[in-house]
Amino acid sequence: MTPEVWQYFQAKYQDCRWRVVPGHWPDFKTTAEVDRWFEMRERLMKSMLEETEKELIQGTSDIKPRGVLQGK
């Protein structure tokens, strides 16, 4: 990864809402690759949240809202 692409990646990564284990990202060649990777990650996160919300509404999720396990 060139220093320019690394700098671009770092700037975008600092502004995102999620984290990746350091070093577990692709060896980006261009800023366009960085943009594409962030787009894919955002879509994945959105899809996962939508699916979890749907399961919670239907009562089919293993995830329990806070207080449920404590009997509140």
Kinemage of the C-alpha trace (Angstrom):
@kinemage 1
@onewidth
@group {chain A} dominant
@subgroup {mainchain}
@vectorlist {calphas} color= white
{ca met a 1} P 0.000 0.000 0.000
{ca thr a 2} L 1.426 3.362 -0.940
{ca pro a 3} L 1.765 6.021 1.766
{ca glu a 4} L -0.968 8.074 0.071
{ca val a 5} L -3.425 5.170 0.010
{ca trp a 6} L -2.541 4.302 3.631
{ca gln a 7} L -3.208 7.889 4.699
{ca tyr a 8} L -6.531 7.871 2.840
{ca phe a 9} L -7.486 4.572 4.479
{ca gln a 10} L -6.559 5.862 7.947
{ca ala a 11} L -8.690 8.987 7.513
{ca lys a 12} L -11.742 6.943 6.466
{ca tyr a 13} L -11.161 4.348 9.183
{ca gln a 14} L -11.057 6.962 11.925
{ca asp a 15} L -14.498 8.201 10.865
{ca cys a 16} L -16.225 4.817 10.615
{ca arg a 17} L -18.503 3.289 13.266
{ca trp a 18} L -16.885 -0.156 13.373
{ca arg a 19} L -13.403 -1.612 13.910
{ca val a 20} L -11.311 -4.423 12.455
{ca val a 21} L -8.464 -6.266 14.151
{ca pro a 22} L -5.380 -4.206 13.222
{ca gly a 23} L -3.712 -5.565 10.107
{ca his a 24} L -6.777 -7.529 8.957
{ca trp a 25} L -7.588 -5.315 6.005
{ca pro a 26} L -6.612 -5.752 2.363
{ca asp a 27} L -3.412 -4.417 0.838
{ca phe a 28} L -5.180 -1.646 -1.052
{ca lys a 29} L -3.645 -0.488 -4.314
{ca thr a 30} L -5.901 2.524 -4.906
{ca thr a 31} L -8.224 4.847 -3.039
{ca ala a 32} L -11.061 3.402 -5.135
{ca glu a 33} L -10.344 -0.014 -3.578
{ca val a 34} L -10.493 1.607 -0.134
{ca asp a 35} L -13.848 3.190 -0.970
{ca arg a 36} L -15.237 -0.112 -2.271
{ca trp a 37} L -14.106 -1.983 0.863
{ca phe a 38} L -15.799 0.568 3.117
{ca glu a 39} L -18.990 0.408 1.025
{ca met a 40} L -19.089 -3.379 1.326
{ca arg a 41} L -18.485 -3.268 5.091
{ca glu a 42} L -21.222 -0.671 5.574
{ca arg a 43} L -23.684 -2.763 3.534
{ca leu a 44} L -22.803 -5.846 5.579
{ca met a 45} L -23.319 -4.012 8.869
{ca lys a 46} L -26.644 -2.559 7.686
{ca ser a 47} L -27.853 -5.965 6.518
{ca met a 48} L -26.885 -7.617 9.796
{ca leu a 49} L -28.642 -4.932 11.840
{ca glu a 50} L -31.793 -5.154 9.714
{ca glu a 51} L -31.889 -8.941 10.032
{ca thr a 52} L -31.360 -8.797 13.796
{ca glu a 53} L -34.101 -6.173 14.156
{ca lys a 54} L -36.474 -8.348 12.113
{ca glu a 55} L -35.706 -11.378 14.296
{ca leu a 56} L -36.233 -9.353 17.475
{ca ile a 57} L -39.636 -8.160 16.241
{ca gln a 58} L -40.646 -11.704 15.267
{ca gly a 59} L -39.297 -13.146 18.510
{ca thr a 60} L -36.988 -15.571 16.688
{ca ser a 61} L -33.690 -14.036 17.799
{ca asp a 62} L -31.319 -15.483 20.375
{ca ile a 63} L -30.414 -11.900 21.283
{ca lys a 64} L -32.334 -10.609 24.271
{ca pro a 65} L -32.853 -6.930 25.087
{ca arg a 66} L -31.181 -5.683 28.267
{ca gly a 67} L -33.066 -6.586 31.418
{ca val a 68} L -34.745 -9.689 29.965
{ca leu a 69} L -32.164 -12.099 31.353
{ca gln a 70} L -32.274 -10.368 34.735
{ca gly a 71} L -36.063 -10.770 34.904
{ca lys a 72} L -36.765 -7.037 34.705
